[in-house]
Amino acid sequence: MAEIPDAQHDTVTRDEVLPAEHLPGVKRTRWAWIVGTFFGAGFLKPGPGTYGSVAAVIVWFVVARHVPFHWLPLITLAMAAAATAIGIPAATRVARESGRKDPQIVVIDEVAGQWLTLVFCLPSMPFALLGLLCFRVFDILKPPPVRRLERLPEGTGIVVDDLAAGVYGLIVQTLLQQGFIIYHLIQSAPKH
């Protein structure tokens, strides 16, 4: 075990510490950086949060094509819950080790929020892209109480605000999707 000073220069014990390849001079806990950056998506520029969301949509779409349709909402919710459960401690460690309160490279929060937005999404690329757009809008605008949730401590604040944006995205994506379906049903109904 290695000793690493965190952002407040306290001593924190880590299981495995490696130098950060993209951040010279920064030590990192391997599992936390892999999870926190969602397998490196957080290192992409510009807009690492958007890359994290796109990666989440791609993973969701692959899963959606391989599971029974009636199980997709539950599986998507489980994916969001898992990303949250492992994402909060990962985000905490990356934030401490990078010395930043909410490092842009941490995108596991976008992954969790994006998957939450996709819970009721139909498994088609146009609806998945609609979900991506809905989530990104709310993640960027941060309507109340989303911005206030950022004040929660460490990884909790990093992840939970994106979950709130994900709830907003879920509501809007679901309403737009259902509106589209109803519109097309009305248009295709036989005319008398």
Secondary structure, 3 states (H helix, E strand, C coil): CEEEECCCCCEEEECCEEECCCCCCCEEEHHHHHHHCCCCHHHCCCCHHHHHHHHHHHHHHHHHCCCCHHHHHHHHHHHHHHHHHHHHHHHHHHHHHHCCCCCCCCCHHHHHHHHHHCCCCCCCHHHHHHHHHHHHHHHHHCCCCHHHHCCCCHHHHHHHHHHHHHHHHHHHHHHHHHHHHHHHHHHHCCCC
